[in-house]
Every structure is written in structure tokens, then in C-alpha cells.
Amino acid sequence: MKHVATGDRNAYDRCIFHVFDHVGRAVLILGLGVYPNTGVIDAYATLRLGDDLLAVRASDALGDDRLDLSTGPLRITVDEPLKRFTLSCEADPADPDGLSYEIAWTADFPAVWEPHHVQRRGDRLMLEGRRFVQAGSATGWIRARGAEIRLAAGEWTGTRDRSWGVRPVPGEDGGRAAEEHRPEGFHWLWIPARFEDRFVMVIAQEDADGHRALSEALLVHPEGGGRGDVQLGWPHTDITYRPGTRHPERAVVHLTDPARKPLELGVEILASSPLAVGAGYPPAADWQHGSWQGRGWTDRRTYDLSDPSAHPVAAFGVTDHSARFTLEGQVGYGIFEHGSFGRHDPSGFTGYDSVAP
């Protein structure tokens, strides 16, 4: 968007894509955002391979052409709106073993509205976003660490999220609202799961008491299927965490069809990518979305995720887990995005230092 309906410096307009294989070998996450009231455009890509997270980030002054979805080596091309995209990252001549890719992302299901998302801190509006989500497939190649990974049809899944509105951008003092209205706890689930003949989207945001501010459970059929979207009730999730952490290993999402038949969406985590490491999501310490880095800024680095203590902020940010899902005898693949910080009574977490037994 070139002109937005607010002068709020936190106005934003951005997207995220996930591309991942079905055995947990690789998770590629990439996105691009514009911040029209601060004049910034930025983009990022992270690839989780084993214990390594390879990251590419770029930022620049925002120009006038909103159809140019590129900055530095990173580009998103809309080949057919809501249908086909080309995702690309140019290689760095100085680091031929670094991350590069060329991927065709194709939608297999229609884009689906997510609930209107509003968050306040005290009386101040902190976040107001509109979003849609979509699931599809991916082909092409990824090059990293001197090797090439081919994205074979049927062996990789893609999801994407598109959002816009108002969302905090670094560089502003939160004032009294931030000081006196610190949240006791936050629990977040965002779960797009793609099956051969259906797409399931589950969202839940809860506070420390378990009060739900955002909730969605929807079954979507492929476009042209002649059937409408189906609501699947009020989702409840049982999560099994790795002992001594809040890292999910598996889960069951309890759903209900319109005939009140219970449905169980099974979740098995395959690979994990913390968004606060490399991808620029709060509370990242080295770079966050929308922050001014100067003109033509590009940064490439590799993070070692083998030692969690080396990245303490990851535990206080959202992590995107590629996952294998089961539902009514079918197997599907998608993202189990999870964040849990502070007290969460339904999970038994008592504070920010509380972890699973």
C-alpha cells in the first residue's frame, strides 16, 4: 500500500512464506515488509539445516513502486495474484557457499481470511491487523553450504500469510502504558495444516488466565470444490513439551465438526526455526523488522542453534515448527507456530522462568 489511512509510525504491510520438506531436513522462512510512515522496506530469509540457521537480511529506503517487492538480493514476484509466486535470493559472489534459492510457490487452496487481530496495552492500541492465509506447494532449488537441494513436487509444502495494519516498529518508547501494563503471560498458536483434499487453519491467542482474545478453526476445500468453508468449533490443544523447556514435541488439537463430532488433529514436530533468530521478529537483538539500517543494507550470517543458551531471546519469541499432521486417517504437513511466555494457567506455567517438568 502506498497511502495508508493512519499517520501512526507503526503502520506496516508485509508477508511471510514457509517452504519445508516432509522429513524435517529443511525449513525455509522468508518475508518482505514495507513501513510507509517510516519510509522503510526490508526483507529476510532463513534456512534451518541441521543445527545451522543461515540468514539473509536486507533493508533500504522505501521507493514509490509498491509492485517492486525486492530489496538487496531478496525478491518476491507475483506471477498470478493469489495463485503463483516466484521467490528468489541471489547468491553472494563473495560467499558462493551461502544461501540462495529460486522457488515456484503455487497455491493449492484459496486464500482464507483470519480473524481481525486487535491488541491493546492499557487503553493504547498496539496492534490492529488484517490477515489472510494460504497453503500450496513448492518446486525449484535451494543452494546452501556448497550443496543444492531440489524441491521435488509432492515432497515439499508451502504456506503463506499476508497482513497489514498497525504493529510495533522498533525505536519508540512505550511510555507509561509499557511500564504499567506489562503482560503477565502470552500464549499463541497459528497452525496452517495442508492435506491432499483439505486445508485446516487453527489460531488461538490466550492471556495468562487462559482468556482467549483470538480463536479460529476452519476447514477449507480446494478451489472449485463447490463446498464452503466449515467451522470446526472452539479449538483446545494438548501440547507435550520437551522436559525442562517450552519446546513442543507433539500435540493434539481437539476440534468439533458442525454435527458435533469430535475431531483430533495430531501434530508431530519435524524441525524448528525460532523467528527471533535471524528472521527479525521480537525480541531479536541484532535486527528487527521496520528498523532503519541505512540505504542498501544487506547482512548475511549463520547461527549455531545447537546450544540454546547461545540464543536466550529465542525462548521469548515465536517459533515456527514444520510438522506432520494427522486427521481422520489422512496425513498432511504444515506449520505449528507456537509462542508461550510468562504465566499460562491452562498449561501449568507459573511465570517467565516456568518450564515443562
N, C-alpha and C positions, 0 to 999 in steps of 0.2 A: 504494500500500500504506500502511495506517495504522500497522500494527505490523510491525516487521522483526525478523529473528532475530539481530541483532547490535547492540551498542552503539557500534560504530565510527562516529565522526562523519562518515566519508566515505560512508555508505550513501546510495544515490541510486536514483531511479526516474523515467525520462524517455523522451521520444520525439523523433524528428526526421522531418519531412516535406520532400520535394523536389517542386516543381512547376515545369516548364520546357517551353518550346516546342521545336519541331523544327528551327528555323532559327538558334538561338543568340541570339535577341533578348533573352530574359529568363530569369533563374533566380531563383526564389523559394525560400528555405530558411527553415523555421520549426520551432520546437520548444518543449516545455514540460517542466519537471522539478520534482520535489519531493525534499527532503532531510530525511527525517523526524527525524534525530537532531540537526540544527541548526535545525529549525523554519523552513525557507525554502522558498518556492515562487517559481519565476521562469520567464520565457518570453521568446522573441525572434523576430524575423522580419527577414530581409534580402532585398532585391531588387537584383539586378545588372541594370542598364540601361546599356549602353554602358560608359563609364568611371566611372559613378557607382554607388555601393553605398548604398542607402537602408536604414537600420536603425531598428528599434523594439525597445526592451527594457523589461521591467517585472519588478518583484520585490516581494514582500510577505511578511508573516508567514504561515506555513502554518496553515490552519484545519483543522477536523475532517472536513469533507466532501471525501473523495477523489474523488467523482464530479464535483466542480466543477473542470473543467480550464480555469481562466481566472485571469488576473491583469492588472490595468490594462486596456488596450484589446484585449488578445490573448485569444482563446478557441478551444478545440478542443471540438467537440460530437460525441459518439459517437452517431450516429443508428441504426446497427445494428452491433453488435460484430463486428470483423474484416471488415466489409463497406463501410459508408458513414460518412463523416465530413463535418462542416462546419467549415471553417477560416475564421476571421474576425478582422479587425483593424479597429477603429473609427477613423474619421478624427479628426484633431486639429482642433477648432474654431479654434485659433489658427494652424493651418498647413494650409489647405484643399488645398494642392498636395502635401502629404506622403503617405506610404504608407498605403493602406487596401485591404482586399480582402474578398471573400465568395466562397468556393470550395467546391464539392461534390467531394470526393475519393472515388472509387469503386474498390474492389478488383476487379481482373480475374483475379487468381490467388490461391490460398490462401497464408496466412502460412507461412513456412518457418523452421524453427529454424536458427540459426547455431551454429558450434562454441562450446563452453564456453570462455570467454576468461579466462585467468589470466596475470598478470604479477607478478613479484617483483623487488625491488631488494635484492640480498643475500639474506637469509633472510626479509625482510619482505614480506608480501602487500600489493601496491599496488593491484591491480585484480583483481576477480573479477566477471564479468558474464555474464548470460544474455541472449540477444537473439533476436528474430525479425525477418524482413524480408518485405516485401510490395510488389507492383507493381500499378499501376492507372492510372486516367485521371482527368482533372480538367476541370471546367467552372465557369463563373462569371465574375468580373471582378476586375481589379486596377486601382486608381487610383494614379497617382504623377505628380508634376511637371505637374499640371493636365490630364492625359490619362487616358483609360480604355482598358485592354487587355481585350478579350473573349477568354475561354478557350474556343475552339471545339472541339467534340468531334472527336477524331481528330487534332488538331493539337498537343495537349499530353499529356505523360506525367507520372505521379506515382509516386514511390517513398516508402517509409517504413521506419523502423527503430524498434523498441521494445526498451529494455534496462533492466536493473535489477541491483543488486548493490552492490559497493563500488568507488568510483572517486575519485581525489583531489579534494578540495574545497579551494579557496584558504584560507590562514590558518593552516596548520600547518607547523612547522619539521620538515624531513625528517631532521634529526639526522645521525648517523654514516652511516646507510645511504645517504642522499642525497649526502653528501660523498665517501664512499669507493667508491661503486658507480655512478658516472656512466656511462651507456651510451656506447659508442664510436660507435654508429650505430643507426638505426632506419629500416626500410623497410616501408611499409604500402600495401596495395591493398584496396579494398572496392568491388565492381563489380556492382551490380544492373542487368541489361540486359533490357528488355521487348521481346519480339517479338509478332506477332499471335497466334501459336499456342503460344508457349513463353516461359518466363522463365528466364534464366540468372543464377546468383549465383556470383561468384568472390571469394574472400578469401585474402589472403596477408600474413603478417607475418614479417619476417626481421630478424635482427640484423646486425651489421657483417660477420660472416663469411659471411652468407647462410644461416645456420641458421634453419630455419622453425619458429616457435612456433605458428603458426596457419595452416591450409590448408583450403580448401574449393572445390569446383567442382561445381555441381549444376544440372541441368536440371529445371524444374518445368512440368507441363502445367496448363492451366486446370482449375479445379474442375469435377468432373463428367465429366472426360475419360476416366475409367476406367483411367488409366495411372499407375503410380507414379513417384516422383522417380527420376532417373537420375544416377548419379555420373559425372563427366567427368574422372576421373584427377587427376593432380598438375599443377596449372597452372604454366606458365612464361610469362613475359611479356617481350617485347622492346619497349622504350619508346624512341621518338625524341623527344629533348628539344630545346627551343629553345636554340640556341647561347648559351653564357655563363650558363645558368640550369639549374634543375631543373624547369622548367615543361614538362610533357608536351604534345606537339602531336598525336601519333598513337601507336598501339601495336598489337601483335598478341599476343593471349593464346592460347597453344598448349594445347589440350585433347585428350582422348582418350576416345572412346565405349567402352562395355563390350566391343565387338568389336575393340578396339584400333585403330580407325580414327582417324587424326589429324583434329582439327577446329581451325579457326582462327577466333577471334573477333576481327574487326577493329574498331579504335577510331579515331574521328576526333573530336577535341575541338571543341566548338561554343562554349562560354562557360565562364567560370571564376569561382568565388566562394570566396575564402580564409576558412576558418572562424575564423581568429584575428583577423579584421577584422569587427567588428560582431556576430558570432554568439556570442561569448563562450567560444570554445574556446581552450585554452592554445596559445601563451603570450600571449594577448591582454593588452594593457597597461591598457585602460580599464575593462573589466568581464569577469568570468568567472563561469560557472555556479556556483550554490550560495553565492556570496558575499553576506553580509548588507549590504543597502543602506539599511535602514530601511523603515518601513511606507509602502506606497503609492508606491514609487519607480517613475517612468517616465522614459525617456530616448529621445529621437529625434535622429538626426544623419545626415548624408550624408558618405560618404568618397569622396575622389577617388582612383581606382585607376590613373590614367594614369601616375603616377610611382611605380614600385615602391619607390624609395628612401624614399618618404614612409611606408611601412609595412614596416619591416625585419622585424618579427616574423612577417609572413606566410610568409616563406621557411622558418620553423622550426615551422610548423603544418601541419595537413592542409588541402588544398584540394579542394573538390567541383567537378568539371567536368561539365557536361552534355555528352553525347556521342552521336554516331551510330554504331551498331554494325552489323556485317555478320556473318552466319553462314549457311553453306550456301545462299547466294543470297538470303537474306532480309535486310531492313533493319529494324533496331529502334532504340530510344532508351533511354537510361538515364543513370546516374551513374558516372563514373570518378573515385572518391575516391582521392587519392594523397598520400602524405607520404613524404619521403625526407630524412633529416637525418644528418649525420656520415658516417662511413665505411660504404660498402656495396660489398664486393668484387665481387659479380656485375655491378654497374653500372659499375664502374671509378671510383667516388667514393672519394677517399682521406681525406677529413676534412670538417669542417663548412664549410670555405671552398671545397670542391671543387665544380665545376660541369661541365656538358657542354661539350666543345670546340666 
